[in-house]
Amino acid sequence: MDQYAIVTDTSANLPSELVRDYNIHVIPFSYYIGGQEFEENTGFNGRRYYEKMRAGEDVTTSQINPAKYCAYLEPILESGENVLFIGLSSGVSGSFGSAQIAAAMLRESYPERSICVIDSLGASLGEGLLVLQAAKLRAMGATLRVVQHQLLSMRNRIYQVLTVDNLKYLRKSGRLSNSAAAVGTVLQIKPLLKGNENGQIVALTKLRGRRRSIEALAEKYEELAEHPEDQIVGIAHADCPEDAAELKALIMKNHPPKSIITVCFEPVTGAHVGPGTLALFFQGAEGVRTK
């Protein structure tokens, strides 16, 4: 039997009950507030965290290094299981490169094991929906290679669109990939951004007012979602639960999906998009990420 563990990082942003129910291993990112280090899987309170950011607290993050990946993955390999790792987009972080280095090192030590690493090309539930699909396929008996093939196809069909309150966080961290968007959020102008085919965050357009930006997220779903009744849709917010609820209501109005997962952005991704960010994740046709 093909025994393999599914491993991801905390950027996947999956609710803890899903992580537990599907037996998913999660490697934590670290973040720093006032020079103090925190791991993402310990005591995160979204409201307090984003209030600190609004108050001007400086939050920094660090990528996962190869040694940390090895420390989490080696016990799995020692136990006799293979590994399927799904990581944060290489378009926004160097952590996936570290995972590839760790995998190469571990393959030398465990040549009899299969170690598959997949770049999600996403963050938050753009990554998490891939992890969840992998877990569901494994539960149905799919082999590691079958799951790998399915995920490599699915990742190109996950559309990731978001609106932010202020571009300063993305600019500060270098996560904004096209300079056309690098203008201040003034006069209630709200930028609409997306994850492109390379897993980078790029600008789509600018809109007037928060309400219009929320409507625009729902319009992207109406325009691009493929067979919504068969899919799980993700909504992530950075301490704006009312806006997330409004977006959910708009999504449910005309073509409701099979289900919707709503989460608060975990701290590392949240540090780069900033408080007030609202994001939507759904599946479209092949090539949807170029639209």
TORKOL-4160 file (C-alpha; in steps of 0.2 Angstrom, whole numbers, padded with zeros to 4 digits, m for minus):
291
<pt num="1" X="0000" Y="0000" Z="0000"/>
<pt num="2" X="0006" Y="0018" Z="m0004"/>
<pt num="3" X="0009" Y="0025" Z="0013"/>
<pt num="4" X="0012" Y="0044" Z="0013"/>
<pt num="5" X="0011" Y="0059" Z="0024"/>
<pt num="6" X="0004" Y="0075" Z="0018"/>
<pt num="7" X="0014" Y="0090" Z="0025"/>
<pt num="8" X="0011" Y="0109" Z="0022"/>
<pt num="9" X="0016" Y="0125" Z="0031"/>
<pt num="10" X="0005" Y="0137" Z="0041"/>
<pt num="11" X="0003" Y="0148" Z="0026"/>
<pt num="12" X="m0010" Y="0135" Z="0020"/>
<pt num="13" X="m0022" Y="0144" Z="0033"/>
<pt num="14" X="m0033" Y="0128" Z="0035"/>
<pt num="15" X="m0044" Y="0128" Z="0051"/>
<pt num="16" X="m0037" Y="0117" Z="0064"/>
<pt num="17" X="m0051" Y="0105" Z="0064"/>
<pt num="18" X="m0048" Y="0100" Z="0046"/>
<pt num="19" X="m0029" Y="0098" Z="0049"/>
<pt num="20" X="m0034" Y="0086" Z="0063"/>
<pt num="21" X="m0048" Y="0077" Z="0054"/>
<pt num="22" X="m0037" Y="0074" Z="0039"/>
<pt num="23" X="m0021" Y="0070" Z="0048"/>
<pt num="24" X="m0011" Y="0084" Z="0040"/>
<pt num="25" X="0007" Y="0089" Z="0046"/>
<pt num="26" X="0010" Y="0107" Z="0047"/>
<pt num="27" X="0027" Y="0116" Z="0048"/>
<pt num="28" X="0026" Y="0133" Z="0056"/>
<pt num="29" X="0032" Y="0149" Z="0050"/>
<pt num="30" X="0039" Y="0162" Z="0062"/>
<pt num="31" X="0036" Y="0180" Z="0064"/>
<pt num="32" X="0043" Y="0194" Z="0075"/>
<pt num="33" X="0035" Y="0208" Z="0084"/>
<pt num="34" X="0046" Y="0220" Z="0093"/>
<pt num="35" X="0060" Y="0208" Z="0091"/>
<pt num="36" X="0051" Y="0193" Z="0099"/>
<pt num="37" X="0049" Y="0177" Z="0089"/>
<pt num="38" X="0033" Y="0168" Z="0088"/>
<pt num="39" X="0028" Y="0152" Z="0079"/>
<pt num="40" X="0012" Y="0153" Z="0069"/>
<pt num="41" X="0004" Y="0138" Z="0078"/>
<pt num="42" X="0005" Y="0145" Z="0095"/>
<pt num="43" X="m0008" Y="0156" Z="0102"/>
<pt num="44" X="m0013" Y="0167" Z="0087"/>
<pt num="45" X="m0027" Y="0180" Z="0090"/>
<pt num="46" X="m0032" Y="0188" Z="0074"/>
<pt num="47" X="m0040" Y="0203" Z="0082"/>
<pt num="48" X="m0026" Y="0208" Z="0093"/>
<pt num="49" X="m0013" Y="0204" Z="0080"/>
<pt num="50" X="m0020" Y="0216" Z="0067"/>
<pt num="51" X="m0024" Y="0229" Z="0080"/>
<pt num="52" X="m0005" Y="0229" Z="0084"/>
<pt num="53" X="m0002" Y="0232" Z="0065"/>
<pt num="54" X="m0014" Y="0246" Z="0064"/>
<pt num="55" X="m0006" Y="0254" Z="0079"/>
<pt num="56" X="0011" Y="0254" Z="0070"/>
<pt num="57" X="0019" Y="0239" Z="0077"/>
<pt num="58" X="0033" Y="0232" Z="0066"/>
<pt num="59" X="0030" Y="0214" Z="0061"/>
<pt num="60" X="0043" Y="0205" Z="0051"/>
<pt num="61" X="0044" Y="0187" Z="0045"/>
<pt num="62" X="0057" Y="0174" Z="0040"/>
<pt num="63" X="0057" Y="0160" Z="0028"/>
<pt num="64" X="0058" Y="0142" Z="0034"/>
<pt num="65" X="0076" Y="0136" Z="0031"/>
<pt num="66" X="0081" Y="0118" Z="0025"/>
<pt num="67" X="0086" Y="0112" Z="0042"/>
<pt num="68" X="0069" Y="0116" Z="0049"/>
<pt num="69" X="0061" Y="0106" Z="0035"/>
<pt num="70" X="0073" Y="0092" Z="0038"/>
<pt num="71" X="0069" Y="0091" Z="0056"/>
<pt num="72" X="0050" Y="0090" Z="0052"/>
<pt num="73" X="0051" Y="0078" Z="0038"/>
<pt num="74" X="0065" Y="0066" Z="0043"/>
<pt num="75" X="0054" Y="0057" Z="0057"/>
<pt num="76" X="0041" Y="0054" Z="0044"/>
<pt num="77" X="0053" Y="0046" Z="0033"/>
<pt num="78" X="0061" Y="0036" Z="0047"/>
<pt num="79" X="0043" Y="0029" Z="0052"/>
<pt num="80" X="0042" Y="0021" Z="0034"/>
<pt num="81" X="0031" Y="0034" Z="0026"/>
<pt num="82" X="0033" Y="0043" Z="0010"/>
<pt num="83" X="0031" Y="0062" Z="0009"/>
<pt num="84" X="0020" Y="0074" Z="m0001"/>
<pt num="85" X="0024" Y="0092" Z="0004"/>
<pt num="86" X="0014" Y="0107" Z="m0003"/>
<pt num="87" X="0022" Y="0124" Z="0001"/>
<pt num="88" X="0019" Y="0142" Z="0000"/>
<pt num="89" X="0021" Y="0150" Z="m0017"/>
<pt num="90" X="0039" Y="0152" Z="m0023"/>
<pt num="91" X="0032" Y="0168" Z="m0031"/>
<pt num="92" X="0031" Y="0177" Z="m0014"/>
<pt num="93" X="0043" Y="0167" Z="m0003"/>
<pt num="94" X="0060" Y="0158" Z="m0004"/>
<pt num="95" X="0054" Y="0145" Z="0008"/>
<pt num="96" X="0049" Y="0133" Z="m0006"/>
<pt num="97" X="0067" Y="0134" Z="m0012"/>
<pt num="98" X="0072" Y="0128" Z="0005"/>
<pt num="99" X="0060" Y="0114" Z="0004"/>
<pt num="100" X="0068" Y="0108" Z="m0012"/>
<pt num="101" X="0085" Y="0109" Z="m0004"/>
<pt num="102" X="0079" Y="0099" Z="0011"/>
<pt num="103" X="0070" Y="0086" Z="0000"/>
<pt num="104" X="0086" Y="0083" Z="m0011"/>
<pt num="105" X="0096" Y="0081" Z="0006"/>
<pt num="106" X="0084" Y="0068" Z="0012"/>
<pt num="107" X="0083" Y="0058" Z="m0004"/>
<pt num="108" X="0101" Y="0055" Z="m0002"/>
<pt num="109" X="0098" Y="0048" Z="0016"/>
<pt num="110" X="0082" Y="0039" Z="0012"/>
<pt num="111" X="0084" Y="0033" Z="m0006"/>
<pt num="112" X="0070" Y="0020" Z="m0004"/>
<pt num="113" X="0057" Y="0034" Z="0000"/>
<pt num="114" X="0047" Y="0045" Z="m0011"/>
<pt num="115" X="0048" Y="0064" Z="m0007"/>
<pt num="116" X="0037" Y="0074" Z="m0018"/>
<pt num="117" X="0037" Y="0093" Z="m0016"/>
<pt num="118" X="0024" Y="0104" Z="m0024"/>
<pt num="119" X="0024" Y="0123" Z="m0026"/>
<pt num="120" X="0006" Y="0128" Z="m0023"/>
<pt num="121" X="0009" Y="0145" Z="m0032"/>
<pt num="122" X="m0003" Y="0151" Z="m0019"/>
<pt num="123" X="m0004" Y="0158" Z="m0001"/>
<pt num="124" X="m0018" Y="0156" Z="0012"/>
<pt num="125" X="m0032" Y="0146" Z="0006"/>
<pt num="126" X="m0025" Y="0147" Z="m0012"/>
<pt num="127" X="m0012" Y="0134" Z="m0004"/>
<pt num="128" X="m0024" Y="0127" Z="0008"/>
<pt num="129" X="m0037" Y="0121" Z="m0005"/>
<pt num="130" X="m0023" Y="0111" Z="m0013"/>
<pt num="131" X="m0019" Y="0103" Z="0003"/>
<pt num="132" X="m0037" Y="0099" Z="0007"/>
<pt num="133" X="m0039" Y="0091" Z="m0010"/>
<pt num="134" X="m0024" Y="0080" Z="m0007"/>
<pt num="135" X="m0030" Y="0074" Z="0009"/>
<pt num="136" X="m0047" Y="0070" Z="0002"/>
<pt num="137" X="m0039" Y="0060" Z="m0012"/>
<pt num="138" X="m0028" Y="0051" Z="0000"/>
<pt num="139" X="m0044" Y="0046" Z="0010"/>
<pt num="140" X="m0051" Y="0039" Z="m0006"/>
<pt num="141" X="m0036" Y="0028" Z="m0009"/>
<pt num="142" X="m0027" Y="0038" Z="m0022"/>
<pt num="143" X="m0008" Y="0035" Z="m0023"/>
<pt num="144" X="0005" Y="0048" Z="m0021"/>
<pt num="145" X="0009" Y="0050" Z="m0040"/>
<pt num="146" X="m0010" Y="0051" Z="m0044"/>
<pt num="147" X="m0012" Y="0065" Z="m0031"/>
<pt num="148" X="0004" Y="0074" Z="m0037"/>
<pt num="149" X="m0003" Y="0074" Z="m0055"/>
<pt num="150" X="m0020" Y="0080" Z="m0049"/>
<pt num="151" X="m0013" Y="0095" Z="m0039"/>
<pt num="152" X="m0001" Y="0100" Z="m0053"/>
<pt num="153" X="m0016" Y="0102" Z="m0064"/>
<pt num="154" X="m0027" Y="0110" Z="m0050"/>
<pt num="155" X="m0015" Y="0123" Z="m0045"/>
<pt num="156" X="m0016" Y="0132" Z="m0062"/>
<pt num="157" X="m0035" Y="0133" Z="m0060"/>
<pt num="158" X="m0036" Y="0141" Z="m0043"/>
<pt num="159" X="m0040" Y="0159" Z="m0045"/>
<pt num="160" X="m0034" Y="0170" Z="m0031"/>
<pt num="161" X="m0041" Y="0188" Z="m0030"/>
<pt num="162" X="m0040" Y="0201" Z="m0016"/>
<pt num="163" X="m0042" Y="0219" Z="m0011"/>
<pt num="164" X="m0031" Y="0227" Z="0002"/>
<pt num="165" X="m0034" Y="0243" Z="0013"/>
<pt num="166" X="m0016" Y="0249" Z="0010"/>
<pt num="167" X="m0003" Y="0244" Z="m0002"/>
<pt num="168" X="0011" Y="0249" Z="0010"/>
<pt num="169" X="0013" Y="0231" Z="0017"/>
<pt num="170" X="0015" Y="0223" Z="0000"/>
<pt num="171" X="0027" Y="0236" Z="m0005"/>
<pt num="172" X="0037" Y="0235" Z="0011"/>
<pt num="173" X="0039" Y="0217" Z="0009"/>
<pt num="174" X="0042" Y="0217" Z="m0010"/>
<pt num="175" X="0027" Y="0206" Z="m0013"/>
<pt num="176" X="0020" Y="0217" Z="m0026"/>
<pt num="177" X="0026" Y="0212" Z="m0043"/>
<pt num="178" X="0020" Y="0225" Z="m0054"/>
<pt num="179" X="0025" Y="0244" Z="m0051"/>
<pt num="180" X="0009" Y="0250" Z="m0059"/>
<pt num="181" X="0000" Y="0247" Z="m0043"/>
<pt num="182" X="0013" Y="0256" Z="m0032"/>
<pt num="183" X="0002" Y="0271" Z="m0029"/>
<pt num="184" X="m0005" Y="0277" Z="m0012"/>
<pt num="185" X="m0023" Y="0272" Z="m0007"/>
<pt num="186" X="m0031" Y="0289" Z="m0007"/>
<pt num="187" X="m0048" Y="0296" Z="m0010"/>
<pt num="188" X="m0055" Y="0279" Z="m0005"/>
<pt num="189" X="m0047" Y="0270" Z="m0020"/>
<pt num="190" X="m0045" Y="0252" Z="m0016"/>
<pt num="191" X="m0034" Y="0241" Z="m0027"/>
<pt num="192" X="m0039" Y="0224" Z="m0033"/>
<pt num="193" X="m0025" Y="0211" Z="m0035"/>
<pt num="194" X="m0023" Y="0193" Z="m0040"/>
<pt num="195" X="m0011" Y="0179" Z="m0039"/>
<pt num="196" X="m0004" Y="0176" Z="m0057"/>
<pt num="197" X="0002" Y="0161" Z="m0066"/>
<pt num="198" X="0019" Y="0162" Z="m0057"/>
<pt num="199" X="0012" Y="0163" Z="m0040"/>
<pt num="200" X="0016" Y="0182" Z="m0039"/>
<pt num="201" X="0004" Y="0196" Z="m0033"/>
<pt num="202" X="0000" Y="0208" Z="m0046"/>
<pt num="203" X="m0012" Y="0222" Z="m0049"/>
<pt num="204" X="m0029" Y="0220" Z="m0058"/>
<pt num="205" X="m0037" Y="0237" Z="m0056"/>
<pt num="206" X="m0042" Y="0251" Z="m0044"/>
<pt num="207" X="m0059" Y="0254" Z="m0038"/>
<pt num="208" X="m0068" Y="0268" Z="m0028"/>
<pt num="209" X="m0074" Y="0262" Z="m0011"/>
<pt num="210" X="m0073" Y="0247" Z="0000"/>
<pt num="211" X="m0091" Y="0241" Z="m0005"/>
<pt num="212" X="m0086" Y="0242" Z="m0024"/>
<pt num="213" X="m0071" Y="0231" Z="m0021"/>
<pt num="214" X="m0080" Y="0218" Z="m0011"/>
<pt num="215" X="m0093" Y="0217" Z="m0026"/>
<pt num="216" X="m0078" Y="0216" Z="m0038"/>
<pt num="217" X="m0072" Y="0200" Z="m0029"/>
<pt num="218" X="m0089" Y="0192" Z="m0031"/>
<pt num="219" X="m0090" Y="0197" Z="m0049"/>
<pt num="220" X="m0074" Y="0188" Z="m0052"/>
<pt num="221" X="m0082" Y="0173" Z="m0045"/>
<pt num="222" X="m0097" Y="0175" Z="m0056"/>
<pt num="223" X="m0087" Y="0177" Z="m0071"/>
<pt num="224" X="m0073" Y="0164" Z="m0069"/>
<pt num="225" X="m0079" Y="0150" Z="m0057"/>
<pt num="226" X="m0081" Y="0134" Z="m0066"/>
<pt num="227" X="m0094" Y="0122" Z="m0059"/>
<pt num="228" X="m0096" Y="0131" Z="m0043"/>
<pt num="229" X="m0109" Y="0118" Z="m0036"/>
<pt num="230" X="m0095" Y="0105" Z="m0036"/>
<pt num="231" X="m0081" Y="0115" Z="m0027"/>
<pt num="232" X="m0075" Y="0122" Z="m0010"/>
<pt num="233" X="m0073" Y="0141" Z="m0011"/>
<pt num="234" X="m0061" Y="0150" Z="0001"/>
<pt num="235" X="m0062" Y="0167" Z="0009"/>
<pt num="236" X="m0048" Y="0174" Z="0020"/>
<pt num="237" X="m0049" Y="0191" Z="0029"/>
<pt num="238" X="m0037" Y="0201" Z="0040"/>
<pt num="239" X="m0048" Y="0206" Z="0054"/>
<pt num="240" X="m0063" Y="0211" Z="0044"/>
<pt num="241" X="m0076" Y="0198" Z="0047"/>
<pt num="242" X="m0091" Y="0208" Z="0042"/>
<pt num="243" X="m0083" Y="0211" Z="0025"/>
<pt num="244" X="m0080" Y="0192" Z="0024"/>
<pt num="245" X="m0098" Y="0189" Z="0028"/>
<pt num="246" X="m0104" Y="0201" Z="0015"/>
<pt num="247" X="m0093" Y="0193" Z="0002"/>
<pt num="248" X="m0100" Y="0176" Z="0007"/>
<pt num="249" X="m0118" Y="0182" Z="0005"/>
<pt num="250" X="m0114" Y="0189" Z="m0013"/>
<pt num="251" X="m0106" Y="0172" Z="m0017"/>
<pt num="252" X="m0121" Y="0162" Z="m0011"/>
<pt num="253" X="m0133" Y="0173" Z="m0020"/>
<pt num="254" X="m0133" Y="0167" Z="m0038"/>
<pt num="255" X="m0122" Y="0152" Z="m0040"/>
<pt num="256" X="m0118" Y="0145" Z="m0023"/>
<pt num="257" X="m0103" Y="0133" Z="m0021"/>
<pt num="258" X="m0103" Y="0116" Z="m0013"/>
<pt num="259" X="m0096" Y="0125" Z="0003"/>
<pt num="260" X="m0086" Y="0140" Z="0009"/>
<pt num="261" X="m0072" Y="0140" Z="0021"/>
<pt num="262" X="m0069" Y="0157" Z="0029"/>
<pt num="263" X="m0053" Y="0160" Z="0039"/>
<pt num="264" X="m0043" Y="0175" Z="0047"/>
<pt num="265" X="m0027" Y="0177" Z="0038"/>
<pt num="266" X="m0013" Y="0168" Z="0048"/>
<pt num="267" X="0001" Y="0180" Z="0054"/>
<pt num="268" X="0014" Y="0178" Z="0041"/>
<pt num="269" X="0004" Y="0181" Z="0025"/>
<pt num="270" X="m0006" Y="0194" Z="0035"/>
<pt num="271" X="0010" Y="0203" Z="0039"/>
<pt num="272" X="0013" Y="0206" Z="0020"/>
<pt num="273" X="m0005" Y="0210" Z="0015"/>
<pt num="274" X="m0010" Y="0220" Z="0030"/>
<pt num="275" X="m0025" Y="0223" Z="0041"/>
<pt num="276" X="m0042" Y="0224" Z="0031"/>
<pt num="277" X="m0037" Y="0213" Z="0017"/>
<pt num="278" X="m0050" Y="0202" Z="0010"/>
<pt num="279" X="m0047" Y="0188" Z="m0002"/>
<pt num="280" X="m0057" Y="0175" Z="m0012"/>
<pt num="281" X="m0051" Y="0158" Z="m0019"/>
<pt num="282" X="m0060" Y="0147" Z="m0031"/>
<pt num="283" X="m0057" Y="0136" Z="m0046"/>
<pt num="284" X="m0059" Y="0141" Z="m0064"/>
<pt num="285" X="m0055" Y="0134" Z="m0081"/>
<pt num="286" X="m0037" Y="0130" Z="m0087"/>
<pt num="287" X="m0027" Y="0147" Z="m0089"/>
<pt num="288" X="m0039" Y="0156" Z="m0077"/>
<pt num="289" X="m0024" Y="0163" Z="m0068"/>
<pt num="290" X="m0019" Y="0174" Z="m0083"/>
<pt num="291" X="m0036" Y="0183" Z="m0083"/>
